[in-house]
Amino acid sequence: MPGKIFRRKIYEKMLRWKQESDGQTALLIKGARRIGKSTIVEEFARREYKSCIIIDFSIADEAVKELFSHISDLNYFFLRIQSLFNVSLHERKSVIVFDEVQLYPPARQAVKHLVKDRRYDYIETGSLLSIKKNVKGIVIPSEETRISMYPLNFEEFLWAVDKPQTYELIRYSYQNLKPLGDAANRDLMRSFRLYMLVGGMPQAINAYLESNDFSAIDAVKRNILELYIDDFRKIDPTGRISRLFASIPAELSRNTARYKVGSVIENATAARISELLVDMEDSMTVNFAYHADDPGVGLSLHADHDHFKMFLADTGLFVTLAFMDRDYTENVIYRKLLSDKLGANLGYVYENAMAQMLKSAGNELFYYTFKEEIHKDDDEARTVRNYEIDFLLSRQDKICPVEVKSSGYNSHKSLDKFRQKFSGRIFYRYLLYTKDLRKDGDIFCLPAYMAGLL
């Protein structure tokens, strides 16, 4: 039984590209594997064009690949491709899709010449990591509009589970600073916890809709994780990337100020394995949050790339990865999240979810840590208290510090100390937690499901 095709926000971006580009650029959709790139592109091609040719380079035969040896004669190229696929192309009304384009670099190089011709539109899909690895000896086309695609966000998840009006209520509450009420918030938090468990991978959501069985959903997610780990082993046969990836939940659970690569790979530092870390970031299976040494509007200018936190791009996969070495039934996160009893020791699950939502909403991720010496009296030794701002967002010419709580507890010592240090730089302060929307002085206390609206 084929899976349901889900409504995705990226479709609107694709429509804008089609209208604004008018054939002057190809569209490259980049993202991790299994997030639905091929599905949404095929849907777009069939709905928005009079005809389309879809070349999947994971299965393309030699006759198709051989076409790209004749790219200098475009009339011959188009005649042959129409004949091979038995599809008639119509000038400015047809599109050719290069699916998994990273698997055949000559096709990507051909985009430059095809776009210049402007008879038809072109859409490419691929993993950014594989695209970057397979460019040796080819000319990278500059005639590309690039869009990043992520797993389904919470609003898309609600569309998928047939609750299309729910997010409109959330958006109204956020925009008008109007509390939803305890009963409505409890219901929305149940939906959000379900989203955290299932995640935003289309196959996992289809498994939920078809079976309503968490063991079946977990099996799907394990297969995706094993696929990612296999991909990492191909890139890095030493297995170091795979180990770094598999250790993300453990590193977050330590509640330390950064991912300590030396605890995963002996004698390693971030500087020594920088190439591996870049490969991980390019895979788009993970989200990096970098420490901002000087938290101001130019966060990227003050990012410390040796001090970072690493999150999975999908919290549903994160929940499964945390217990990959055990059977599904031993996954305590499922039980505790479903019963709303996720303790502080599992708060890193919420932190991963907030990272995912902020990233998919278009934010780069930064955080900030600082210390304060406490003086009791002259006879006692000094003590040091550590503070952490979970995320920093750049807005206008100022910044917004964000603190994440996995409960309804609305203490915000880190936000308060941060304001004392950087009051002139702050636009708004946010606390993301599990209770209803409220204001505490100048702090906006928002339910976690509103993170994507920040």
C-alpha positions in Angstrom: 0.0 0.0 0.0 1.6 3.3 -1.1 2.0 5.9 1.6 0.0 9.1 1.8 1.5 12.2 0.1 1.7 14.9 2.7 1.1 18.6 2.3 4.5 20.4 2.6 5.3 24.1 3.0 8.2 23.8 0.6 5.6 23.5 -2.2 4.9 27.2 -1.9 8.6 28.0 -2.2 8.7 25.8 -5.3 5.8 27.7 -6.8 7.6 31.0 -6.2 10.7 29.7 -7.8 8.7 28.7 -10.9 7.0 32.1 -11.2 10.0 34.3 -10.4 12.8 32.3 -12.1 10.8 31.7 -15.4 13.5 29.2 -16.5 16.5 31.3 -15.6 17.7 28.9 -12.9 17.3 25.3 -12.0 15.9 24.4 -8.6 18.1 22.3 -6.3 16.3 20.8 -3.3 18.8 19.6 -0.8 18.2 17.6 2.4 18.8 14.4 4.3 17.6 11.1 2.9 14.0 9.9 3.5 12.6 13.3 4.2 10.3 13.3 1.1 12.3 15.2 -1.5 11.5 12.9 -4.4 7.8 12.6 -3.5 7.2 16.4 -3.3 9.1 17.1 -6.5 7.2 14.4 -8.5 3.9 15.8 -7.1 4.9 19.3 -8.1 6.1 18.3 -11.6 2.9 16.4 -12.4 0.6 19.1 -11.0 2.3 22.3 -12.2 3.5 21.4 -15.7 1.9 20.1 -18.9 4.4 17.2 -19.0 7.4 16.1 -17.1 10.3 13.7 -17.4 11.7 12.3 -14.1 15.1 10.7 -14.2 15.9 8.8 -11.0 19.7 8.4 -11.1 19.6 5.6 -8.5 18.0 3.4 -11.1 18.8 5.1 -14.5 20.2 2.8 -17.1 23.2 3.4 -19.3 21.1 4.6 -22.2 19.9 7.6 -20.1 23.3 8.3 -18.7 24.8 8.2 -22.2 22.6 11.1 -23.2 24.8 13.5 -21.2 27.7 12.8 -23.5 25.8 14.7 -26.2 24.9 17.8 -24.2 26.6 20.1 -26.8 23.8 19.2 -29.3 20.7 20.0 -27.3 18.3 19.3 -30.2 19.6 15.8 -30.3 19.5 15.5 -26.5 15.9 16.5 -26.2 14.8 14.3 -29.1 16.5 11.3 -27.5 15.2 11.9 -24.0 11.6 12.3 -25.3 12.0 9.0 -27.2 13.5 7.1 -24.2 10.8 8.2 -21.8 7.9 8.3 -24.4 7.0 11.9 -23.2 6.5 15.0 -25.3 8.1 18.1 -23.9 6.4 21.5 -24.4 8.5 24.7 -24.5 8.2 26.6 -21.2 5.5 24.2 -20.1 7.5 21.1 -19.2 10.0 20.2 -16.5 12.9 17.6 -16.4 13.6 16.3 -12.9 17.1 15.0 -11.9 16.3 12.9 -8.9 19.3 11.9 -6.7 21.5 14.0 -9.0 24.5 13.5 -6.8 24.8 9.9 -8.1 25.6 11.1 -11.6 27.7 14.3 -11.6 27.7 14.8 -15.4 24.0 15.5 -15.2 24.6 18.2 -12.6 27.2 19.8 -14.8 24.8 19.7 -17.7 22.4 22.0 -15.8 24.4 25.0 -16.8 23.9 24.4 -20.5 20.3 23.3 -20.1 19.2 26.3 -18.2 20.9 28.7 -20.6 18.8 27.1 -23.4 15.6 27.9 -21.4 13.2 25.7 -23.3 12.2 23.8 -20.2 12.5 24.0 -16.4 14.8 21.8 -14.3 14.6 20.5 -10.7 17.3 18.6 -9.0 17.2 16.7 -5.7 20.0 15.3 -3.6 21.9 14.9 -0.4 24.1 18.0 0.1 26.9 15.8 1.5 26.9 13.5 -1.5 26.6 16.4 -3.9 29.7 18.0 -2.4 31.6 14.8 -2.5 30.8 14.0 -6.1 32.0 17.2 -7.8 35.5 16.3 -8.8 36.3 17.2 -12.4 32.9 18.9 -13.1 31.9 22.5 -13.3 29.4 23.4 -10.6 26.4 25.2 -12.1 25.9 28.7 -10.7 22.5 28.8 -12.4 20.8 27.1 -9.4 18.2 28.3 -6.8 18.9 26.2 -3.7 16.3 25.3 -1.1 16.8 23.3 2.1 14.2 20.7 3.0 13.7 19.3 6.5 11.5 16.6 8.1 7.8 17.7 8.6 7.5 20.4 11.2 4.7 20.4 13.8 2.3 22.3 11.6 2.9 19.9 8.7 2.5 17.0 11.2 -0.9 18.4 12.2 -1.9 18.6 8.6 -0.9 15.0 8.1 -2.9 13.7 11.0 -6.0 15.6 9.7 -6.0 18.5 12.2 -5.5 21.4 9.8 -7.2 24.1 12.0 -5.2 23.3 15.1 -2.1 25.3 14.2 -4.2 28.3 13.2 -5.4 28.4 16.8 -1.8 28.2 18.0 -0.7 31.0 15.6 -3.6 33.2 16.7 -2.7 32.7 20.4 0.9 33.6 19.7 0.3 36.6 17.5 -2.3 38.1 19.9 -0.6 37.0 23.1 -3.9 35.3 24.1 -3.7 32.3 26.5 -5.4 29.2 25.2 -6.6 27.9 28.5 -5.3 24.9 30.5 -7.6 22.3 28.8 -6.7 23.4 25.3 -3.0 23.6 26.2 -3.0 20.1 27.7 -4.6 18.8 24.5 -2.1 20.6 22.3 0.8 19.3 24.4 -0.5 15.8 23.9 -0.4 16.3 20.2 3.1 17.8 20.4 4.4 14.9 22.5 3.0 12.6 19.9 4.9 14.6 17.2 8.1 14.3 19.3 7.7 10.5 19.4 6.7 9.9 15.8 8.8 12.6 14.3 8.6 14.2 10.9 9.9 11.5 8.6 7.1 10.7 6.1 7.6 6.9 6.5 7.2 7.1 10.2 4.1 9.2 10.0 2.6 6.8 7.4 3.3 4.0 9.8 1.5 5.8 12.6 -1.5 6.5 10.4 -1.7 2.9 9.1 -1.0 1.0 12.3 -1.3 3.4 15.3 1.4 1.1 16.8 4.6 2.5 18.2 6.5 -0.7 17.7 5.8 -0.4 14.0 6.8 3.3 14.0 10.0 2.5 15.9 10.9 -0.2 13.4 10.6 2.3 10.5 12.8 4.8 12.4 15.4 2.2 13.1 15.7 1.4 9.4 16.2 5.1 8.6 18.9 5.4 11.3 20.7 2.3 10.0 20.6 3.8 6.5 22.2 7.0 7.8 24.8 5.1 9.7 25.6 3.0 6.6 25.9 6.2 4.5 28.4 7.6 7.1 30.5 4.4 6.9 30.8 4.8 3.1 32.1 8.4 3.6 34.3 7.5 6.6 35.2 3.8 6.7 37.0 4.3 10.0 33.5 4.6 11.6 34.3 7.8 13.4 31.3 9.7 11.9 29.0 6.8 12.8 30.2 6.9 16.4 29.8 10.7 16.6 26.3 10.4 15.2 25.2 7.5 17.5 26.5 9.3 20.6 24.4 12.4 20.2 21.8 11.4 22.8 24.4 10.3 25.3 26.3 13.6 24.9 23.2 15.7 25.3 22.2 13.7 28.4 25.4 14.7 30.1 24.0 18.2 30.3 27.4 19.7 29.6 28.1 22.9 27.8 29.3 21.2 24.6 29.7 17.9 22.7 32.9 16.4 23.9 34.3 14.6 20.9 37.2 13.3 23.0 34.7 11.2 25.1 33.6 9.5 21.9 36.8 9.2 19.9 40.0 8.8 21.9 42.4 11.8 21.8 40.1 13.6 19.3 39.4 17.3 19.4 36.9 19.3 17.3 39.8 21.0 15.5 41.5 17.6 14.6 38.3 16.1 13.2 36.9 19.3 11.7 36.5 17.7 8.2 34.3 14.9 9.7 32.2 17.4 11.5 31.7 19.4 8.3 30.6 16.2 6.6 28.1 15.6 9.3 26.6 19.1 9.1 26.4 18.8 5.3 24.5 15.5 5.6 21.6 17.6 7.1 20.8 14.6 9.4 22.1 16.7 12.4 21.8 20.2 13.5 24.8 22.0 15.1 24.4 24.8 17.7 27.6 26.8 18.0 28.7 28.7 21.1 28.5 32.4 20.5 31.5 33.9 22.3 30.2 37.4 22.1 26.4 37.3 21.9 25.4 40.1 19.6 23.5 40.6 16.3 26.4 39.1 14.3 26.2 35.7 16.0 28.0 33.9 13.1 30.9 36.2 13.4 31.5 35.2 17.0 30.7 31.5 16.7 33.2 29.1 18.3 33.3 26.1 15.9 35.3 24.1 18.5 32.5 24.4 21.0 29.1 23.1 19.9 26.1 21.0 20.7 24.8 18.5 18.2 21.2 17.5 17.7 19.4 15.1 15.4 17.4 16.9 12.6 14.4 14.8 13.6 13.4 14.3 17.3 11.4 11.1 16.4 14.7 9.6 15.2 16.5 11.0 18.3 14.1 9.2 20.6 14.8 5.9 18.8 18.5 6.5 18.5 18.7 6.9 22.3 17.7 3.3 22.7 19.0 1.7 19.5 20.8 -1.0 21.5 17.6 -2.1 23.2 14.2 -3.4 22.2 11.4 -0.8 21.6 9.6 -1.9 24.8 12.6 -0.8 26.9 12.4 2.8 25.5 11.4 4.7 28.6 11.1 8.0 26.7 8.1 6.6 24.8 6.3 5.7 28.1 7.3 8.9 29.9 6.5 11.3 27.1 3.1 9.6 26.5 2.2 9.9 30.1 3.6 13.4 30.5 6.1 12.3 33.1 9.4 13.2 31.3 11.7 14.1 34.1 14.4 16.7 34.2 17.0 14.0 33.4 15.3 13.5 30.0 14.8 17.2 29.3 17.4 17.0 26.5 14.6 15.4 24.4 12.7 18.8 24.5 16.0 20.6 23.7 16.4 18.5 20.6 12.8 19.2 19.5 13.3 23.0 20.0 16.5 22.8 17.9 14.7 21.0 15.2 11.8 23.5 15.2 14.0 26.6 15.2 16.2 25.3 12.5 13.3 24.3 10.1 11.8 27.8 10.7 15.0 29.2 9.1 17.1 30.0 12.2 20.8 29.2 12.6 21.5 27.8 16.0 23.7 29.4 18.6 23.9 29.2 22.4 25.8 30.9 25.2 27.3 29.8 28.5 28.7 32.0 31.3 29.8 31.8 34.9 29.3 33.8 38.0 31.4 33.8 41.2 29.4 33.7 44.4 30.9 35.3 47.4 29.4 34.3 50.7 31.8 36.0 53.1 35.5 36.5 53.6 35.9 33.2 55.5 34.3 31.0 52.9 35.7 29.9 49.6 34.3 31.2 46.4 31.8 29.1 44.5 31.0 29.3 40.8 27.6 29.1 39.3 27.1 28.1 35.6 24.4 29.6 33.4 23.3 28.6 29.9 21.1 30.2 27.3 19.9 27.3 25.2 19.4 29.3 22.0 20.1 32.8 20.7 18.1 34.2 17.9 19.0 37.3 15.9 16.1 39.8 15.4 16.5 43.2 13.7 19.7 44.6 15.3 19.3 42.8 18.6 19.1 39.2 20.0 16.5 37.1 21.7 17.7 34.6 24.4 15.7 31.4 24.6 15.6 29.1 27.6 14.0 25.6 27.3 12.2 23.7 30.1 10.8 20.2 29.9 8.2 21.0 32.5 5.8 23.8 33.5 8.4 25.1 35.9 9.0 28.7 34.9 12.1 29.6 36.7 14.5 31.6 34.5 17.7 32.4 36.3 19.8 32.2 33.2 17.6 34.6 31.4 17.7 37.0 34.3 21.5 36.9 34.6 21.9 37.2 30.8 19.8 40.4 31.0 22.1 41.8 33.6 25.1 41.3 31.4 23.6 42.3 28.0 20.4 44.3 28.6 21.2 46.7 25.8 21.4 43.9 23.2 18.1 42.2 24.0 15.0 42.4 21.8 12.7 39.8 23.5 13.3 37.1 26.1 11.6 33.7 25.7 11.0 30.7 28.0 9.7 27.6 26.2 8.0 25.2 28.5 4.9 22.9 28.8 2.3 25.3 30.2 0.0 27.8 28.6 1.1 31.2 27.2 1.8 33.9 29.8 4.0 36.9 30.4 6.4 37.0 33.4 7.5 40.6 33.4 9.2 41.1 30.0 9.6 37.4 29.5 7.3 35.6 27.1 6.5 32.1 28.5 5.4 30.1 25.6 4.3 26.4 25.2 6.9 24.4 23.4 4.7 23.8 20.4 5.1 27.6 19.5 8.9 27.4 19.0 8.5 27.3 15.3 6.8 30.7 15.3 9.7 32.6 17.0 
